Each structure stands twice: as C-alpha cells, then as structure tokens.
Amino acid sequence: MIAAQLLAYYFTELKDDQVKKIDKYLYSMRFSDETLLDIMQRFRRELVKGLGRDTNPTATLKMLPTFVHSIPDGSEKGDFIALDLGGSHFRILRVKVSHEKKQTVQMESQIYDTPEDIMHGSGTRLFDHVAACLGDFMEKQNIKDKRLPVGFTFSFPCQQTKLDEGYLITWTKRFKASGVEGMDVVKLLNKAIKKRGDYEADIMAVVNDTVGTMMTCGFDDQRCEVGIIIGTGTNACYMEELHHIDQVEGDEGRMCVNTEWGAFGDDGGLEDIRTEFDREIDRGSLNPGKQLFEKMVSGMYLGELVRLIIVKMAREGMLFEGRITPELLTRGTFETKHLSAIEKTKEGLTKAREILSRLGVEPSHDDCIAVQHVCAVVSFRSANLIAATLGGILMRLKENKGVARLRTTVGVDGSLYKMHPQYARRLHKTVRHLVPDSDVRFLLSESGSGKGAAMVTAVAYRLAEQSRLIALTLSAFRLTTEQLLEVKKRMRIEMQNGLSKSTQESATVKMLPTFVRSTPDGTENGDFLALDLGGTNFRVLLVKIRSGKKRSVEMHNKIYAIPLEVMQGTGEELFDHIVQCISDFLDYMGMKNARLPLGFTFSFPCRQTSLDAGILVTWTKGFKATDCEGEDVVGLLRDAIKRREEFDLDVVAVVNDTVGTMMTCAYEEPTCEIGLIAGTGSNACYMEEMRNIEMIEGDKGQMCINMEWGAFGDNGCLDDFRTEYDCTVDDFSLNPGKQRYEKMCSGMYLGEIVRNILIDMTKRGFLFRGQISETLKTRGIFETKFLSQIESDRLALLQVRSILQHLGLDSTCDDSIIVKEVCGAVSRRAAQLCGAGMAAVVDKIRENRGLDHLNITVGVDGTLYKLHPHFSGIMHQTVKELAPQCNVTFLLSEDGSGKGAALITAVGCRMKQELNNK
C-alpha cells in the first residue's frame, strides 16, 4: 500500500542494489491492503471470543468489563483525588468542583517517579510507595485531615465485578512487582494507606487509563465511544452492547469494555506477520510470549526494533561500511524518541546524523537516508497494525448500531501518537482507508488517564446540567424546517414589496434595478478599468477582454488600503483618496493618457437611475463618510477626477459586487442568473422579468435586480427569529436597527454573536471557570475567521484550545468543545438563513417562468462561503430542502467584483454599440 510509495520517496538518492538489499529486510514489515483487512478480521474474531462466556478463557483479548455504563453524568461535587499509575511516572491530581456563585473546576497535579527497583520489587513496597506519594501530596495540599474520595487510574489488565475493585490479571509495561497478580489492587492500596495511619481516603473507582481517556474525551464529544492509548504501551476500550458481554448480568444499555489488545497474537495468531526482529525483542523482554501485538507497535519497543534492524544491516555491510560499535550493540540506546526525531520532515536527516554519531558509527549521507527509511517503515507498520485493530472495533460498533455509515469519535492518548511527527496522520488515513463507510473523528485526550477517574464522578453532574442549559441557550439558533420555510415565505413577501410601486418606498428589501439588461454573450472585447470599493481595501484593475475562439480575460491590479479616518471622514476626502489611488495605478501601468471605459464596483446599497448613475442609499460595513448618502457616487467620482486635473476616464457603469459576481460566473456558465455574496456582508441579485419591476418602464426582457437583502427584517418581520445576542450585536453596531438579516448571517457579525454568547455563558459559569478575560470584553476580537478554524473537522480540541489561548482565553478541553458547539450553532444558522433567502429567489424565478422544474446556476463570492468548512454545504442543503422543484448549482466566482465590473462595462459598451448599429 502506502509503504511502497514511501520506499520510492526515501530511496531516490540511494543506489539500486542497496535498495534491493534493504528491501529484503523491510519487505515483511510492509503490508498490502489484503493483509491489513485480514488482520482486521482476525482481530474481530478474537474480540467475539473474548466476549463469550465459554470462549473467553482461551481468548487472547480478555475483553474486561469496566462497569462504566456511560460517558459520565453523575451528580457528585466537591473535592476529589485521582491517582494515575501506569508507567515510570506516577501522577496525583486534585480536582475541586464548587457550586457557589461561580461554578468552577480547579485541577492541580504532581508527578512522582516510580523507581525501577520498586517496579520490580514486592507488591507491598509498590503500594507503600503509592501511599507515601499520596500522603506527601495531601500534606502539600493541606488536606490530610479530610477524607476525600479517590479515583484510581490503574493501567494494567484487571478483572472487575464492580467499579471500586480490580483484580490484577498480569503486569505489563516492565512492571514486575511480586504478590500482586490475582489480588484486588484497591484492597492493597487501602491496606498501605491504613498502615501509614496519617490520613484516610475512599477509593471509589478503579479505572484503566484507556477508559480514562475515553471518558475524558466523552466530556468533550458525546460521540466518543472508543479510547485508545498509543504510547509506552498500547490498549483500547469501547462501548459494547451489554447483552453481548456474557461475563456481566443484564442486557440493557451499554458498558465500556477494556480489550487489553496488547495480548492480541499471544496464541500464535500473528506468527505469519512477525519478523525475526520481533522474535528477538520478545526473547529479550521481561515477559516472553506475552503482549506480542504491543511489542510490534508500542513506543516501548519501536526504537529497539530499529536498532536490531540496523545492527543486522551493518553486520552485512549495508550500513556504516560494516562498522559496529559497542553503543550500537547495547539494548535501549536507540529510543523511540530518536525515531520520532529522525522522521521529522525538515531536520530529520540532521537528527539522524547526530543520533547515529552518538552511537559512534560515523554515518554517511546515504546511511542517514537508509536509517530514516528503516524508522519510517517500522513506525508505519505500527500505525497500520493499530489501524487494522481499531478498524475491527469500528466495524463492531457499526454492526452493533446497524447503520450504513458510522459516525464516531475515538479518544486518543499516548506519547507515540502525540509526539511522532507522522504517526497520527498515517493512522487516520489508514483507518479511513480500511473502514471507508465511517466518519471517524480522532480526539486527543487532555490528561485523560489521570483526570478520567476523578472527573467521572466529580464533574459529571455539573456538566450534565451545564449541557442542558447550553442546549437551551443554543436552541434559539437551531432552526426547524418549518421555521426556515417561514423565513423563505417572508423573504418572498418583502421581495414583492420592493418590486411594487405602491410599497417600494416603505420596503426594507429595496430590490434596486441595476440597468444591467443582459449577461455576457462572449463577444465582448477591449481594455477596461475597474474600481472595486467594498471594504477596508480598495482595488484598481486593468482588465483586457478578448473575444473569439480563444476567449480570455487578462487582469492587472493593485490593492490600496483605506484608512479608518478616511472611511469615516468626509465624502470629498474619501473620493480624493480613491482618485489618488487611480492616479498611482495609471502611472504604474504607464496609461495616464488613455481614456478607458471604467466600471465602478461600489458594494453599498445604491438606487440607480441608469447604468452609470447610482445614488447611495446608506453606508454599510463600517463606512461613515459624510455628504455621500443621497448623492450620485459616479458624480462624486467624476468631481474628484476633475479636481485632480490629471487624467480623464469614461465611467460607463456603477456596479454592485453581487452583480459583478453574477456576471463573472455568467461569462463561464450561461445558466448563471443569480449572484450571491456571503462574506463580510451578505447580498443577492438575480435576473427579474421587466414586467414585474414596477419602478422601471417597459415590460420586455429582463433586468438584474440588486436585492439589498441585508436589510430584510429591518421592519421587524424577523424579530421572532432574533435572539438576545443578535439584539446586543445590533445595538452596539455602527448602524443600529439596520441590515438585521445581514447581521445574522454575514461574516462581519458572526464572530461578534459568538463573543456575546461566550460572555453570557462565562457569566453563568459554563466557560473559562467563570472568569471573563479583558480580551473577551473587547468588541470585534473574536473574528469570523476563528469560527472557520475552530469548526474545521481536521482540528483537534488541542488546536481549538490554542486558538482560544491566542485570544487570551485560558480554556480547558471542556471549554473548547463548548466554544466549538457555539460557533457551529451560529454559523449553521447563518448558512440556513442564507439558504432560506436563496430558496425564495430561485422559486420566484421558477414561478416567473411558469416552470414545474428549474435548472439554474448561482455565482457565489465571499470569504464566509469560501473559507468556512461547513457554511457552503449547509446552505446548499437548505436550498435543496426548501426549494425542491429547483436544481441549483453553485459556481464559485473568480474575482467577481473586479472582473465583473469590467464585464458589465464591456456588456454596456457592446449593447450601446448594438443600439448605434440599428
């Protein structure tokens, strides 16, 4: 599969015969799709064996019941301790949950070493050590006099019959303390605590680290029903239907099962894929013949595997000119962290040289490439094998649920998964390849194994109550199909009001005629200037349109900033600034003397009386320049050109960016008769029948109508859909009471809606531990681009946290999932509202033409549509559902506002020419 491409990638610089020799050693570590699917099936068979009462004793997968029945939703509150014993570091956490005025969760933790001699000594010494560390921690926390509930994360295979007991089946991960196997670890720890006599503790739950990971991630994502650890050791757990678990009474609901998959293959079931190197590692391990799968994939063994391979290659003269040093022959000198360093894309080869030099072998450049390749194949094999076993669990869940497509989340923890530069990506890719009919989200656990045990009981009630209240808050943003049909119906009424002479004056959706009578037909030709003013940047373009067989549009442009003081100064200052920019561009292009036709994209509501005259109705998008509203912007531009007395231009058309977008797409696709902007602002235009436009004389043909739909709802017709957060954003905007629909669905405002919701939720103690940071109080700080980033499916919660931290918001994993939920609710509603508006437009065109079914294309532009990961998809789906008789295609515009202005100017020139020729 993928490994073959890897080989080619890494070995372009190596000699052919060397490739063949190395290939001989690595061939058995690379698996075809068929082999991986076969391993997946073997794993599934073992899994079923482990669940069955009669087959469990001989099964390699012990499928241990954990007595965790659901992602936690208990009602505990107070002070909790979590112990986390699972490797050479032992961690103790204190979790305080308070429900005073501010709901807060505080976590403090300390790490203690577990020395090798204690790991390999007697069980009594081990538990005395744990009890001593716990005593030390409680003393530092000043809580020795309290009897606190303790959750114990014990990351070894245990047989449980209830939540607060665990009989150790077998030690793994280098632990070998005697007299513990077969004993209840809770009893042993209680005994050690009692023996000390200086504090008391209630051990309420013993949890495996894998389960801790799943439960921690379950807080963040309720779809999480699998937990996996890929670190020093490896393991997985998942939520199994209770009626399949023979060892446990009852068949209602589900229970988390700890697979203990590290032992997969201990019955010889993986002999055909184990290599001589795997066997050598097993022979030299503390537990020969056990945990064979773990020894092929986990962080504890990968470095050693690489070392054994390169020793053998060196012995055969394939590496280091046959040099073998004592360091290279010493077990443990090549660690898994070295493998991670060597596989880094940029500095990998440098790291390889450093690491190999420390082993005394003086590597050549080719040696470094070869070792890098060995590392890649070993780690790739690990990711592939984990993908196959995880694939087996996912197929099991899919079968249990009886769904055609599984949507689930896997909680993951472990140093190999976190630290290796390629591991996670490879694992995800192979899982999706092996289980194609599933949508799997991988969620990185935040201190899952430690937090899990305490948080299960401590925070669950608070979170359950919290999620109920959050759902209630966000329910105002969750629109039903009936509500969306109502929005569509009201949009139709407002459109009609804008088109009718009797109601146009008071209409909020102005339905402005643009005097654009035709879309491009391909015969347009010539050089045109275009201006594009619609936001904080202003562009000047030279557009060369060529007709004929090889139609082409060539563009040159320059971007100029518009300072805030100019945006909000006088009209004269604004237009002088624009003309100054044009002058600079004409100098830049060496075209000061040519009198070119010019199209002016002016992306604000204008009442046009002809193609080259547009009276500004109202400023939007933060512009406030005085003496412009009610004036003809083409006149203001011509006056400024005259004042400068440097050059002359023929202003042919004033154009709205929405119309420009429609024209650009219509140049490519003749069925495009609608333009949509879903960016900083929101607007639409479409080709309306002249007979319906009562403000303009004439009944024949069509004219493009600039809807200016952002003002939909300004008459109060959307008040029942607006939330308190929409009202707050509107009240504090530059134009209160105006552009209400736009304020619910455009990029300029979505981040601000989210910010207001987050403030409210923080005040209510749901977020950021109830602490409102100064950053969060700052208007406009939560930009819409953050919504796009946070909602990206590729983003782990860790990355969401880093975005929030960048904003000065110190967030937990739980905060991150809530913020993501808020962003999703706000952007989803925006997309649905936009879709409802579009559904009204396409249905109007269909009815205009008396059709049962309409095929039409919408030209779209705007950052929200382009960059948000879900906006376009949700909007398309909404249009489909609300206008089932229309087949609507969406075409992304390439520079509608610039190219579009030139095309409208070109069409205007073409039509003028045609009139003159008649």
DAQUI-V598074 format. One record per run of one state. SS is the DSSP state (H for helix, E for strand, - for the rest). FROM is the first residue (numbers start at 1). LEN is the number of residues. Records with the same first field share a line. If there is no record, write none. Layout:
SS = FROM-LEN  FROM-LEN
//
This chain:
- = 1-1  11-5  30-3  52-4  59-5  66-12  86-3  100-3  114-2  120-2  142-6  155-2  160-7  171-7  179-5  197-4  208-1  221-3  231-3  245-9  259-2  264-7  274-2  284-8  298-1  316-4  323-13  343-5  359-6  402-4  414-1  420-3  435-3  445-3  459-1  478-3  500-1  505-7  514-12  534-3  547-5  562-2  568-2  590-7  603-2  611-2  619-7  627-5  645-5  656-1  669-3  679-3  693-9  707-2  712-12  732-8  746-1  764-4  771-3  778-6  791-6  807-6  849-5  862-1  868-3  883-3  893-3  918-1
H = 2-9  16-14  33-19  56-3  116-4  123-19  185-12  209-12  242-3  261-3  271-3  276-8  292-6  299-17  320-3  336-7  348-11  365-37  415-5  423-12  448-11  460-18  481-19  501-4  564-4  571-19  633-12  657-12  690-3  709-3  724-8  740-6  747-17  768-3  774-4  784-7  797-10  813-36  863-5  871-12  896-22
E = 64-2  78-8  89-11  103-11  122-1  148-7  157-3  167-4  178-1  184-1  201-7  224-7  234-8  254-5  406-8  438-7  512-2  526-8  537-10  552-10  570-1  597-6  605-6  613-6  626-1  632-1  650-6  672-7  682-8  702-5  854-8  886-7
//
